[in-house]
Amino acid sequence: MMTRWFAILSFVLAAACSQSSGFQGSSGTAPSRVPEPLGTASPQVSADSSVAGVPKHQMITLGSSTPLVDLVWVIDNSQSMDGEAAQVRSNVSKFIASVALSTDLRLALISQSTGPTGVQLGSEAIAKGHLQLETPVGSTNLLAIAAAASCAENQSTFISQANPPVGSITVRDDTMVYSKANVRVCGRDFDLRNNTFDSTAASRSYLMESPDAVVSSRGRLVSFFRPTATRIYVFVTDDDAGMVNDLNFLELLGAGGKGPRPSVFAFRGIESNAIGCTISMRGRSYETLASRTGAEVYDICLADWSAHFKKLSESVGRIAKVQYDLSEPGLRVEAIKLDGVVLATNLWRVEASRLILSPDALLPQAKELEVVYASP
């Protein structure tokens, strides 16, 4: 009898041990458990995390890479620009060297290379990857040529019509006859039948000077631009813009290409002065574009442009350092932190897939930028 009860008791104890041990490893020892504390912090989520409902963060180490800059320089080659062209010739090599110290710079020069108003990049600059587009630029079509060159080739052309009106179109002192009524620049049509010149008008928005030069420039900069580079335009002229002007230039670039809004600088005329500097018209379109894009304008009537070029090179370097590619362009940016401190919303903006800071936002000693995205 005692033997039977002992056998039953042994069986019950063995069953109880088996149930308490759970799934054991090869050692037969159950893993220990540590109780989880209440109120644990949210996990740190990297830019490639896909955890639903948790904000994504992108960390950017400042100064860890050299910023890319694609700079397009367009020079008015009209007869009145010989002195200004000489200023560019005297300073452009030094400018390139200065900007290249702090950026990975590529420069495209749109200008004829010969004659008193021409400017030519040297062989050393070409060997370093810079580019010259040999194009005679008029005094009012700088923005039109730059836009057509920046957009895809098939977005700028003359538009054939079944019964094209043929007429004499006067631009300054030249009479040109076009067999086509319209020219398309970056997908937008401009009617050349309204192509008139009014020297008394406050704006020359009806003038498309040398449309053949505009169309022949189409698409020539598309392969030059790097997708992640900061894009900057510099214009040199003693006149104002024509049909392509401050009202549509940035919009044409937005329709014809990808990426954030570029910065627009200009050497332009303010007024004729007593030392012999004469201008055709104040460059108000360029002033407006510079203001809209956080850039600057310079007076072409100064006798020495070296100070202009120094300031321009400093500004280009500063702009290049405040633009960053976003790792999550499809998500809304909720906040920007600089070394852990949240920046005011007026110190940053998002354009396309790029974060752009105000130059006033970055401190010299700043080390890290954090992008906080909305929850996916």
SULBEL-V981913 format. One line per field, one symbol per residue. ss: DSSP state (~ for helix, > for strand, _ for the rest). phi: phi as a letter, one per 40 degrees, with the letter a starting at -180 (. if undefined). Layout:
ss: ???
phi: ???
This chain:
ss: _~~~~~~~~~~~~~~~~~~~~___________________________________>>>>>_____>>>>>>>>>___~~~~~~~~~~~~~~~~~~~~~~__>>>>>>>>____________~~~~~___>>>________~~~~~~~~~__~~~_>>>_______>>>>>__>>>>>___>>>>__>>>>~~~________________~~~~~~_____________>>>>>>>____________~~~~~~~~______>>>>>>_______________~~~~~~~~~____>>>______~~~~~~~~~~~~~~~__>>>_______>>>>>>__>>__~~~>>>>__>>>>__________>>>>>>___
phi: .ccccccccccccccccccccgcbcccgbcccbbdcccgcccccbccbcbccgbdcbbbbccgcacccbbbbbbbcbcccbcccccccdcbccccdcccccbbccbbbbbaccbgcbcbbcccccccchcbbbcacbccbbccccccccccddccbacbcbcbccbacbcbfbbbbbbcbcbbbbfgbcbcccccbbbccccbbcbbbcfcccccccdgcbdccccdbccbbbbbbabbbccdcaccbdccccccbabhccccbbacbcbacbccgcbbcacccccccccccbgbabbcccccbcdcdcccccccccccccbbbcccbccbcccabbbfgbcccccbaabbfbbcbccdccccdccbabbbbcccc
